[in-house]
Amino acid sequence: MNGIENADFSQTGYSYTLSLIAGKYKPIILYCLMEYEPVRFNEMRRYLGKIADKTLSLTLKELERDGLVHRNMYPEIPPKVEYTLTERGRSLMQVLDQLCTWGMQNQPKDASEEEY
């Protein structure tokens, strides 16, 4: 058995996965696309609630850079932009779906049951 002395968390698959989905909005954006794709920028902003346009734009660019989200811009005026999951992004949905299932099975029935 290997001890923790030589372990390096940054070299694990878990660490890599977290690096792709960590952040306040990334998991929510991915969940939104899983449920409703394609989604336009303003639809995404309304879905997320209070989020600055710049924050949403930067987060979508990071997800696009990491190959999880595809941005499709149509040559219209005003510009029409839709976001969808890539195949790589869809492959991650099984993991996020399991988080959703766990949450549904383990969330308190009402606030009086919370034991945090």
C-alpha positions in Angstrom: 0.0 0.0 0.0 1.3 3.5 -0.9 1.6 6.1 1.9 0.6 9.7 1.7 4.3 10.7 2.0 4.8 10.4 -1.8 1.2 11.2 -2.9 0.5 14.3 -5.0 -3.2 15.2 -5.3 -2.5 17.4 -8.3 -1.6 14.3 -10.3 -4.9 12.5 -9.8 -7.8 12.2 -12.2 -10.0 13.7 -9.4 -7.9 16.8 -9.4 -8.1 17.2 -13.2 -11.8 16.8 -13.2 -12.3 19.3 -10.5 -10.0 21.8 -12.4 -12.5 21.6 -15.3 -15.7 22.0 -13.3 -14.6 24.0 -10.2 -16.1 27.4 -9.7 -19.3 29.0 -8.7 -21.0 28.8 -12.1 -19.3 26.0 -14.2 -21.3 23.1 -12.8 -24.6 25.1 -13.1 -23.8 26.1 -16.7 -23.0 22.5 -17.6 -26.2 21.3 -15.9 -28.2 24.0 -17.7 -26.8 22.8 -21.1 -27.4 19.2 -20.2 -31.1 20.0 -19.6 -31.9 22.6 -22.1 -29.4 22.9 -24.9 -29.0 24.8 -27.1 -29.0 27.8 -24.8 -28.5 31.5 -25.7 -26.4 33.8 -23.6 -29.3 35.8 -22.3 -31.2 32.6 -21.5 -28.2 31.4 -19.6 -27.9 34.7 -17.7 -31.6 34.5 -16.6 -31.2 30.9 -15.6 -28.2 31.7 -13.4 -29.8 34.7 -11.7 -27.4 37.3 -10.4 -24.3 37.0 -12.6 -22.4 39.7 -14.4 -22.2 39.5 -18.1 -18.4 39.6 -17.9 -18.3 36.7 -15.4 -20.7 34.6 -17.5 -18.7 35.4 -20.7 -15.4 34.5 -19.1 -16.8 31.2 -17.6 -18.2 30.2 -21.0 -14.9 30.9 -22.6 -13.1 28.7 -20.1 -15.5 25.9 -20.7 -15.1 26.3 -24.4 -11.3 26.4 -24.0 -11.4 23.1 -22.0 -13.5 21.5 -24.8 -16.7 21.0 -22.8 -18.8 23.7 -24.5 -19.3 24.7 -28.1 -20.1 28.2 -29.1 -22.1 28.6 -32.3 -22.4 32.1 -33.7 -24.9 32.8 -36.4 -24.2 35.7 -38.9 -27.2 37.8 -38.0 -27.8 41.2 -36.7 -28.0 41.3 -33.8 -25.6 38.4 -33.4 -27.2 35.1 -32.3 -25.0 32.9 -30.2 -26.0 29.5 -28.9 -24.1 27.2 -26.5 -24.2 23.4 -26.5 -22.2 20.6 -24.9 -19.4 19.0 -26.9 -19.0 15.3 -27.0 -16.4 15.7 -24.2 -18.9 17.8 -22.2 -21.6 15.2 -22.7 -19.2 12.5 -21.4 -19.0 14.5 -18.1 -22.7 14.5 -17.7 -22.8 11.1 -16.3 -20.7 12.3 -13.4 -22.8 15.5 -12.9 -26.0 13.4 -13.1 -24.7 11.2 -10.3 -24.2 14.4 -8.2 -27.8 15.4 -8.9 -29.1 11.9 -8.0 -27.2 11.9 -4.7 -28.5 15.4 -3.9 -32.1 14.4 -4.6 -31.7 11.3 -2.4 -30.0 13.1 0.5 -31.5 16.6 0.6 -33.5 17.3 3.8 -37.3 17.1 3.3 -37.6 20.5 5.0 -35.4 23.0 6.7 -36.1 21.5 10.2 -34.3 18.3 9.2 -31.0 20.0 8.3 -28.1 18.8 10.4 -25.1 20.6 9.0 
